[in-house]
Structures are given as structure tokens and as C-alpha cells.
């Protein structure tokens, strides 16, 4: 495994970094304070061909590898978590799931316009009474002729007010526990669908997050993703991709904390010296560097397995858990380095600390991931049996294996 970026990856990194420095960083503090999601940023990401980075060219994407997606997420979160979240949800949770499980007709109707950035995709699993315990969802989808009648509610859904398409999970057979869950592609324009943003969040205030409501939504049977009862498997496969992008983004937050802290260490003087001369401050910076390097290695290991089409649930879980914890710790130390100023909005580290908490919770809490890692060690959990081939890179070589209609 090479740790050097390819020329193409370096180019992508520079494009995203320039975009963040010129089009996000000058405005993000205002957007955060106002709780404003700036939809034009999604259009700009599409113009830069960043909405379908690792989607095959035949489906409207750029055909790059999974580690390039990680680089995009890292650089976006270096600016703000809200914009990495948008790519995580649109590409990681939705588009890659359509690539793996969708029919050719579904890819034509939904994946291609999403990869091109013409349409926005989102992911709807969590409910008011069902987070880590997926089997506790209460949404239902009842078959009536050539349609399913969808009823229920979802919450903490990113891009709730801006996505065009949603992957929605609901029970088609309550008696089968999690094996009775199915997945559906739902369009915003379908009658009975509505959304509502959640205001005054602790962090990621520049992101759009909220609730979805389904009141007798008539979903065509052709919009069933996978087979009836495969929803739980599809959701878990989607989370492997979503967690990968979250872990990559956490690397970017650590990097942002380091950059701001180093800058402040050279500006601020105490006892006649730059505060960077003080060993306890150096210790906090060293911890950030260690966390960044270790997290990036874990992310790239997961990305390499994805490129090979190999199951990576265990490795991605570890990357997500560790990177998000390191990012939260780095943000806390960055505030400490800035002292009282770090507690105010005069410096971005206050925002970094608020933003760093949500990734420790969503897409598998820290506690869920510790349980997963222990169960692998104890032999209670195994990834040996995979029912669906994973799209490997270069995608052109495996296009036939991804077709399952």
C-alpha cells in the first residue's frame, strides 16, 4: 500500500482546498451564527465534479477511487462539517447505495442525475424512537397493487429540505423483526411527503437537518431498492460508506484544529514568549498530529479495501470511532490553547468544538463501535458471508457484476 497521493488525488485536493478557502471560510462564521444552509454550495460542488467522485463514469460520476472521496471529505470538513456532511449523505449514504443495490432503471432515473449533481440525494433511517436500534423503526410500507403506501416519520435527516430523492427504510412485515424492513426510493414531490428543519442545534448549524413525514405516500413498486426484506442489509451496507466519509471528514477537522492552533501559538505571547514555546501547549499540538496521522491511516486502509471490493465493516467502524474521538479531543485542545478567546466566536475553534460532537454520535455512536470491535475480537461477529458484491475500483472492470436487475 502506497501512502503517497497520486497526481490526480493531489489535483483534487488542491481544487477542494481552494474552494474551501475562497468560497466557504470567508462566510462560514456568518452562516453558522445565522443557522443558514447555503444551497448554492451544492451547485458549486456539482460544477467541480465533486458530487459523484467515486461513481463510475457510465453512471454520471468521475470514476475516481474511494480514497479520493476521502480526500474530498477531509478537505471539506477542514472548512466546516456541514459541507462534508452534504457529500457524506448524498454520495456515501445514497448514491453509493444505489450503485451497489439499484437496478439499471433505478440507476438511470436516480443515480445518474445525482452523480452529475443535477439532483440531491439523502438517507432516511433514524426515527424519534429508533437510532442505534434500527429494528425499532415504526414506519410502514403496505403493498397495494403496483405501489406501496408509506407512513411514518424520520428525524435527524441531513438535507431534509433540499434533497430531491430519499432512501427510506420501513417495515413491510412487522412480524419478521429486522428481516421485515425494506428500502424505498422516495421523491420529494410525491403527495403526502413533507419536511421540517430542526433549529438551534448545538453544532453543524450551517447544515440542514430535520424531520421527514410520510402520510399515505404512494411509492411505485419499481422504487423498491433490492428485494423485500433486504432493507436492514442495505442500510448496513450504506453505513459502511457513510462511516467511511465521516471518518475522513474527522481527519479534516483535526487538521483545521492544528492549523488554527499553530497560527495562534505564533501570535500569542505569555511570559515573554510565544505560547508555542510552552511544553504543555506543544503536548496538545503533538496529540493533534498523532491523532491526524493515525486516523488518516485507518481511513486509507478502509478505502483500499473498498477499492478492492472487499468487505470493510470492521475496519471502517474502527476508523470512524477513532477519527471522530481524535477530532473531538483535538477541538477541545484547540479551545484550551486559545484560552478565553477559544470560548468565543472570535476564533473558529469554538465552532470546531461544537461541530465535533455530532460525529461521535451519528452513524454509530462511540459505544456502538466499541461493542462492534469487541464482538469481532470475541468471535461473536463475522464478515465472512457477503450477499452482495461490493463495487470495486477501477469501476469499469466490475460494471457487469454490479447489475442485479
VENMO-V383988 format. One record per residue. N is the residue number from 1. RES is the residue in one small letter. BURIAL is I if it has 9 or more other ideal C-beta (glycine too) atoms within 8 Angstrom, else O. Layout:
((N & RES & BURIAL) (N & RES & BURIAL))
This chain:
((1 & x & O) (2 & x & O) (3 & x & O) (4 & x & O) (5 & x & O) (6 & x & O) (7 & x & O) (8 & x & O) (9 & x & I) (10 & x & I) (11 & x & O) (12 & x & I) (13 & x & I) (14 & x & O) (15 & x & I) (16 & x & I) (17 & x & I) (18 & x & O) (19 & x & I) (20 & x & I) (21 & x & I) (22 & x & O) (23 & x & I) (24 & x & I) (25 & x & O) (26 & x & O) (27 & x & I) (28 & x & I) (29 & x & I) (30 & x & O) (31 & x & I) (32 & x & I) (33 & x & O) (34 & x & O) (35 & x & I) (36 & x & O) (37 & x & I) (38 & x & O) (39 & x & O) (40 & x & O) (41 & x & I) (42 & x & I) (43 & x & I) (44 & x & I) (45 & x & I) (46 & x & I) (47 & x & O) (48 & x & I) (49 & x & I) (50 & x & I) (51 & x & I) (52 & x & I) (53 & x & I) (54 & x & I) (55 & x & I) (56 & x & I) (57 & x & I) (58 & x & O) (59 & x & I) (60 & x & I) (61 & x & I) (62 & x & I) (63 & x & I) (64 & x & I) (65 & x & I) (66 & x & I) (67 & x & I) (68 & x & I) (69 & x & I) (70 & x & I) (71 & x & I) (72 & x & I) (73 & x & I) (74 & x & I) (75 & x & I) (76 & x & I) (77 & x & I) (78 & x & I) (79 & x & I) (80 & x & I) (81 & x & I) (82 & x & I) (83 & x & I) (84 & x & I) (85 & x & I) (86 & x & I) (87 & x & I) (88 & x & I) (89 & x & I) (90 & x & I) (91 & x & I) (92 & x & I) (93 & x & I) (94 & x & I) (95 & x & I) (96 & x & I) (97 & x & I) (98 & x & I) (99 & x & I) (100 & x & I) (101 & x & I) (102 & x & I) (103 & x & O) (104 & x & O) (105 & x & O) (106 & x & I) (107 & x & I) (108 & x & O) (109 & x & O) (110 & x & I) (111 & x & I) (112 & x & I) (113 & x & I) (114 & x & I) (115 & x & I) (116 & x & I) (117 & x & I) (118 & x & O) (119 & x & I) (120 & x & I) (121 & x & I) (122 & x & I) (123 & x & I) (124 & x & I) (125 & x & I) (126 & x & I) (127 & x & I) (128 & x & O) (129 & x & O) (130 & x & I) (131 & x & O) (132 & x & O) (133 & x & O) (134 & x & I) (135 & x & I) (136 & x & O) (137 & x & I) (138 & x & I) (139 & x & I) (140 & x & I) (141 & x & I) (142 & x & O) (143 & x & O) (144 & x & O) (145 & x & O) (146 & x & O) (147 & x & I) (148 & x & I) (149 & x & I) (150 & x & I) (151 & x & I) (152 & x & I) (153 & x & I) (154 & x & I) (155 & x & I) (156 & x & I) (157 & x & I) (158 & x & I) (159 & x & I) (160 & x & I) (161 & x & I) (162 & x & I) (163 & x & I) (164 & x & O) (165 & x & I) (166 & x & I) (167 & x & I) (168 & x & I) (169 & x & I) (170 & x & I) (171 & x & I) (172 & x & I) (173 & x & I) (174 & x & O) (175 & x & O) (176 & x & O) (177 & x & O) (178 & x & O) (179 & x & O) (180 & x & I) (181 & x & I) (182 & x & I) (183 & x & I) (184 & x & I) (185 & x & I) (186 & x & I) (187 & x & I) (188 & x & I) (189 & x & O) (190 & x & I) (191 & x & O) (192 & x & I) (193 & x & I) (194 & x & O) (195 & x & I) (196 & x & I) (197 & x & I) (198 & x & I) (199 & x & O) (200 & x & O) (201 & x & I) (202 & x & O) (203 & x & I) (204 & x & I) (205 & x & I) (206 & x & I) (207 & x & I) (208 & x & I) (209 & x & I) (210 & x & I) (211 & x & I) (212 & x & I) (213 & x & I) (214 & x & I) (215 & x & O) (216 & x & O) (217 & x & I) (218 & x & I) (219 & x & I) (220 & x & O) (221 & x & I) (222 & x & O) (223 & x & I) (224 & x & I) (225 & x & I) (226 & x & I) (227 & x & O) (228 & x & O) (229 & x & I) (230 & x & I) (231 & x & I) (232 & x & I) (233 & x & I) (234 & x & I) (235 & x & I) (236 & x & I) (237 & x & I) (238 & x & I) (239 & x & I) (240 & x & I) (241 & x & I) (242 & x & I) (243 & x & I) (244 & x & I) (245 & x & I) (246 & x & I) (247 & x & I) (248 & x & I) (249 & x & I) (250 & x & I) (251 & x & I) (252 & x & I) (253 & x & I) (254 & x & I) (255 & x & I) (256 & x & I) (257 & x & I) (258 & x & I) (259 & x & I) (260 & x & I) (261 & x & I) (262 & x & I) (263 & x & O) (264 & x & I) (265 & x & I) (266 & x & O) (267 & x & O) (268 & x & I) (269 & x & O) (270 & x & O) (271 & x & O) (272 & x & O) (273 & x & O) (274 & x & I) (275 & x & I) (276 & x & I) (277 & x & O) (278 & x & I) (279 & x & O) (280 & x & O) (281 & x & I) (282 & x & I) (283 & x & O) (284 & x & I) (285 & x & I) (286 & x & O) (287 & x & I) (288 & x & I) (289 & x & I) (290 & x & O) (291 & x & I) (292 & x & I) (293 & x & O) (294 & x & I) (295 & x & I) (296 & x & I) (297 & x & I) (298 & x & I) (299 & x & I) (300 & x & I) (301 & x & I) (302 & x & I) (303 & x & I) (304 & x & I) (305 & x & I) (306 & x & I) (307 & x & I) (308 & x & O) (309 & x & I) (310 & x & O) (311 & x & O) (312 & x & I) (313 & x & I) (314 & x & I) (315 & x & I) (316 & x & I) (317 & x & I) (318 & x & I) (319 & x & I) (320 & x & I) (321 & x & I) (322 & x & I) (323 & x & I) (324 & x & I) (325 & x & I) (326 & x & I) (327 & x & I) (328 & x & I) (329 & x & I) (330 & x & I) (331 & x & I) (332 & x & I) (333 & x & I) (334 & x & I) (335 & x & I) (336 & x & I) (337 & x & I) (338 & x & I) (339 & x & O) (340 & x & O) (341 & x & I) (342 & x & I) (343 & x & O) (344 & x & O) (345 & x & O) (346 & x & O) (347 & x & I) (348 & x & I) (349 & x & I) (350 & x & I) (351 & x & I) (352 & x & I) (353 & x & I) (354 & x & I) (355 & x & I) (356 & x & I) (357 & x & I) (358 & x & I) (359 & x & I) (360 & x & I) (361 & x & O) (362 & x & O) (363 & x & O) (364 & x & I) (365 & x & I) (366 & x & I) (367 & x & O) (368 & x & I) (369 & x & I) (370 & x & I) (371 & x & O) (372 & x & I) (373 & x & I) (374 & x & O) (375 & x & I) (376 & x & I) (377 & x & O) (378 & x & O) (379 & x & O) (380 & x & O) (381 & x & O) (382 & x & O) (383 & x & O) (384 & x & O) (385 & x & O) (386 & x & O) (387 & x & O) (388 & x & I) (389 & x & O) (390 & x & I) (391 & x & I) (392 & x & I) (393 & x & I) (394 & x & O) (395 & x & I) (396 & x & I) (397 & x & O) (398 & x & I) (399 & x & I) (400 & x & O) (401 & x & O) (402 & x & I) (403 & x & O) (404 & x & O) (405 & x & O))
